[in-house]
Amino acid sequence: MDKLFQLKAHDTTIGREFSAGLISYITVVYIIIVNATILSAAGIPLEAGIIATILTVFAGCLLMGFWSNTPILVIPGMGLNAMFTYTIVQSGGFAWQEALAMVFVSGVIFMVLAFTPLAKTIVTSIPDSLKEAITVGIGILLILIGFDNSGIITNSDHTLLAIGDLSSSTALITLIGLVVTVVLFIKNVPGNLLLSIAFTATLAFLFGDFRSNGASWSMPSFGGYMSVFGQMSFAKAGDFVFWLTAFSLAMVVIFENIGLIHGHTKMLNQTHKSKKALQANAISVATAGIFGTSPTVASVESAAGIAAGGRTGLTSIVTGLLFLASIVLIPVIKIVPESAVSPVLILIGVLMLQNITNIKLDDLLESFPALLIIVLIPLTYSIADGMAIGFILYPLMKLLMGKGKEIQPALYMIALLFLGNFVLQYAL
């Protein structure tokens, strides 16, 4: 074990790594029901979504642990699952099978970048203001989804918002759960998001608000899961919009993961491992499409395991094995209501809003395209369309102001691709 993970060289022990892996699991296990709930809105059966999430995390954590030897967790990303369901499937009109194909393609694009010098070229070409804006825009979208699922806000056509029935049991349960979730998070209670889901779910059961159609105590049907595993469809691969959507998804995946991995490896003082961690993450994104879920990210919650003393890949492997063991809990997970998940979506969305402080709001040349991205992602219910406006306007404004030389060629290419998509969708 020491030879495989270099425990002594990292000044850690097997016991400490196992403890960090357990804490990491408790911190991030909420993703099983949250991700499966969002996938179910795309048409993927809830139980199949649960199994897909578990297997994806298991495989991703093992990849990260063995390949990069870092305690970074790999899970389906919040925001990316929203893009999968609400942007690509519901707004884009693609079937979930075609969306899974896009996840696989985005993973392949990510791998090409991660295993070549192209990653640095793409990342350095995108202004920080646009990167931060994507995060903030996705955060607002998650907040809307959380309130929409609870009935607090009605959003019948994804464009018009109105206050819903606040007296309904689902709305009241969500509001109470939101307060408890925020308090637990502020107090930094271990496993706070998991505890908030458990509390809100218990409250929902008392009011009879749960997934009664999923209240089966039988073991999961892997036969049913096979209707999702490997069901990627490339039926629309001849459509330019298919490839542009996959490219947009890849860009979001790449930007988010590069930032997360840099932050985690810096926290570990192991920045030399960031390249291998990025490569493991890229492979994981491709496998997510095969397993049947949205793209993966180097989880923010990895910081919990690092803070608990995790220093090597053994931490992430322990977490992955615990996720695999979670399969026996599927009968319980299936009946957790959406009202128990909504507070977590809202909280995560609010936390993502904090990135707006990294945008230079007093410089309109930088902030105007970024602010449009922030506004248009939730208004259009499309991360790709919101990104497109900002990525087109930024280089255009720089050119008009005589600062075109500040723009790198890669950003011009990305802007032209987004512009081409608009021409095909709306002009032809």
N, C-alpha and C positions, 0 to 999 in steps of 0.2 A: 504493500500500500504506500509506504514511504517512497519507494523507488518510482512508482507510477505517478504520484502527485507531488513529489518533492516536499513532503510535509515539514521536515526539519529546515530545509532551505527557506521555507515560507514562515518559519517560526510559529507553527501550529501543530495540533494533535488530531488524532482520529475523533476523539470525544468532542473536541471543540467544533470540528467540521460537521459532525452529525447533529450537534445542538443547533448550529447555524442553519443547517438544512431543514430542521424541524421548524424553527422560527420562520424561515423563509416560506415554508409550506403554509403555515397558519396565516401568514400575512397575505398570501396571494391566492389561496384556494377559492376565494370568492369568484374568481374568473370563470370557474366551471359553469355556474348557473347564469352569471351575467352574460357571458359570451353565447351560451346556448340559447338564451332567451332572445337575444338580438338576431341570431342566425335563424331562429324559428320564424321571425317576421319576414324572412326572405324565402320561406317555404321549406327549409330543412327541418325534418321532424325533430322535436325537442330531444328525445332520447338519443338519436343519432348525433345531434349537435353536442350533447354532453360527452359521448364516447369520443367523438372527433377531437374535442377540446382536450380531453384527458390524454389521448394518445399523442397529440401534437406537442403538448407540454412535456410529456415523458421523453419523446424522441429529441425535442429541442434541447432540453436540459442535459441529456446524455451527450449530444453533439458538442454542446458548449463545454461541458465538463472534461471530456476526453480530448477534444481537439485544441481548446485554448487554455485549459487548466485554470479557469477563473470561476468564481462563485456567482456568476451572472445567470439569472433565471430567464428562460425564453417562454413567453406566453402570447396568445392572441392579443393584439394591441387594441386597447380602448381607443375609439376614433376610427381605427382601420376597420373594425367590425361594423361600425356605423356607415362608413363609406361603402363597404361590401353590400350591406342590406338596403340602406335608404338611398344611396346615390346610384350604385351600379344596377341593382335589381329593381327597386321600386320606381325610381325616377328615370333610370336609363333604359328600362324595359328589357333587360337581359334576364335570362333564366339563371337560377342559382348555379346550375351546372356550368353555364358559360362564365359566370363570375368566378367559379373555382378555377377554370382554365386561365382566367386573367391573373389570379393569385399565383398560379404556377409560373406563368410568363414573367410576372413581376419578380419572382424569385430567381428565375434564370437571368434576367437583366441585372439583378442585384449581385448574383454570383460573378457575372462577367466583370462588373465593376470591382467587386471585392477581391478578386484574384488577379486584377491587373491595375496599372497606375491610373485607370480612368476614374476611379472613385474620387481621387483627390481633385481631378480636373473638374468634375461635375460639381462637387461640393463647394469648391472655392469660387465657382462661377455664379453661385446663387447668393444674392445679398442677404445678410443676416436679418434684415427687416422683413423680407418675404418668408424666410424660414419661421420666424417667430409668429408671423401673422397666421400661418397655416395652423399652428398649434392653438392659437387663441380662437380662431374660427371654428375649429373642430370642438373646442371646449364649449362654445355657445351652442353648437349643434347637439352635443350630448345633454346639455341642460334642457333644451327643448324636447328632446326625446324622452328624458326622464319625466318631465311634467306632462307630456302628451300621453305616455303610457299609464300614468296615474289618473288621468281624466281631469287634472287640474287645469290643463290647457287643451282645448280642442283644436285639431289640426287636420281637418277632413281632406284637404287637397294639397297639403304640404306647403301652402303659401299663405293662407289666412289663419290668423291666430285669434282665439277668443277665450275668455275665462269659462271653464267648464262648471260642473256641478260640485261645488266645494263641500256640500253636505253629504256627498256619497261616502260610503264606508271606505272605498279604495283611496279617495282623495285624503280623507282624514288620517288613515293609516300611513299614507306616504308622508304627510306633513309631520306627523309625530315621529316617524322613523327618520326623517331628515334631521330633525332637531337632535335626536339621540346620536345619529351618525356623526354629525358635526362635533358634538360634545366629546364623543369617544376619540375622534381623530385629534382634536385640539389637546386632549389630555394624553395623547400618544399611548393609549392602552394597547398592549400587544394583541395583534389579530383584530384590530378595531373594526375593519370592514366586514370581516366574517361575523363578528359579534353583532354588528348592526343588522346584518341580514337575518341572523337567528332571532333577534329581538322583534324585528318588524314582521317576520314570518309568523312567529308565535302570536303576535297581536292580530295578524290577519286570520289565523286559524280560529281565534276566539270569536271573530266576527263572521266566520264562514266564508272568508275571501281567500280561496286557494285553488290550485289547478285540480279540480275534482276528477277531470278526465285522465289525469296522470297518476292518480292515487292507487297505484298498483305496487304491491310489495314483492312482486316476482323479480327475479334477476334480469338484467338487461338482455335484450334480444340482439345478438351480434348478427343474426340473419338480416334483421331490419337495417342495421348499420351498413351492411354491404350494399344497400341501395344508394348510399352516399359515398362510400370509400371508392376512390379512383373514378368517380363519375364526371370528370371534367369533360366539357363539350367544346369542341373547336368548330362547331357548325357555322359560326359567324366569323371565322378567321379570315375570310376574304373581304371583310368589311373594315375599312380604314378606322372607323369609330371604335371597333373592338381593340385595335392595337393602340390607338391613342389613349383609350381609357386604361388599358393595361399599363401604358407608359406613365400616365398620371398617378396610378396606384403605386407604381414602382418608385416614383419620385418621392411620394409621401413616406413610403417605407424606408427608403434610403436616408432621407434627411433625418427622420426621427431616430433611426437606429444608430447612425453615426454620432449624433449628439448624446444619446443615452450611453453608448459604449465608451465614448470619450470620458463622460462624467464618472462612470463606474470604475474604469481602469485608473483614472486620476485619483479617485478616493482610495484605491488599493495601492497606489504608488507602483502600478504595474502597467504603465502606458505602453510598454514594449509589446504587450500582449493584445493590444487593440486590433491589430491586423487579423490575427487568427480568430479573435472573438467575432469580428465583422464577417469573416468567412463562414464560421459556424452558423451565425445568424442568417446569412444569405441562403445557405442550404436549407435551414429550417423553414424559411418562407416558402420555398418550392415544395417541401414536404407537406406544408399546411394545405396546399391545394389538393394534394393527393389524399390526405386524411379526411378532408371535407370541412375545412374551416377558413376563416379570414387570416390575413398575414400575421406573422409573429413579430414581437419586438423584444429587445433586451429590457425586461420589466423594470420600471421605476422602483418597485418593491425589492429589487435586488439589494438596495441599500440597507434594508433591515438585516439581511443575512451577513452583509459585510460589517455592519455595526456590531453584530453579535459575535464577530470573530472569524467569520468565514474568509479564507484566504486562497483556497484552491478549488479546482473543479469538483472535488469530492462533495462540497456543499451543494452544488447544483444537481449532482447525481442523486444525492439523498432526497432532495426535493422532488426530482423526477420520479423516483421509485415510490414516494408517498402519493404522488398524483396517480400513478398506475394502480395503487392499492385502493384509491378512491372509487374505483369501479363498483365495489361492493356497496357503496353508499348511493348509487343511482336511484333506487326506489325512493329514498328520502329527498334527494335533490330534485326529482321530477315534480314534486308537489309544491315547491317554493313558488309563491305568487309573484307577479310582476311588481306589485306594490312594495315588495321587500327588496327588489333590485333597483327600483327608480331612485331612492335616496343616494345609493352609491354612484349611479350615473351622474346625478346632479352635483355631488361633491367633487367627483373627478373633473367634471366640466369646469366648475368654479376654480379649482386648483390650476387648471390649464390657462385660465384667464390672466394669471399673474405674469405670464410672459410678455404682456403688452408693455410692461415697464422697460423692456429691453429694446423697444422701438423708439427712435428719436422723433418724437411727435412734433418737435419744433422745427423740423426740417421737412417741408411738404414734399420735396422731391423724393425723399425716402419713405415718408409716412403715408402719403396719399395712396399709392398702389397697395401698401400693406393694409391700410384701413378698409379699402374696398374689398380685399380678400376676407377680412374679418366679418364684414357686414354681409357679403354675398354668399358665403358658405352656408350660414343658417337660413337666409332668406330664400335661396334657391334649393335648399336641401341637397346641394351638390357640392362636394369638396372639390371635384375636378373643375367645375365651371367657375367656382369662386377663385381657385388658384389661377385659372386661365386668364381672367381679367387682369389680375395683378402682374402676372408674368408677361403679359403683352404690353401693359401700360408702362411698366418700369423702364425697359430699354427705349420705348418710344419717347417718353418724357426726357430721358437722358439725351437722346439724339436731338430733340427740339431745343434743349437748353445748351447745345454745343458740347455736351460731355459724353458723346458716344464712345470715345476711346476708353472710358472707364468700364465699359461693358465687355466681358469676355465672349469670344465666339460661341461657346457652348450655350450661353443664355439666349443669344439670338436664335440659335437652332431650336431651343425649347419653346421660345415665343412663337416661332413660325409654325411649329407643330400644333400648338394650342390654337393659333389663328386658323390653320387649315381645318381643324376640327369644327370651328364655328362656321366656316364657309360651307363645309359639307352638310352640317346639320340645319342651318338656317337659310342659306342663300340658294341652295340647289333644289 
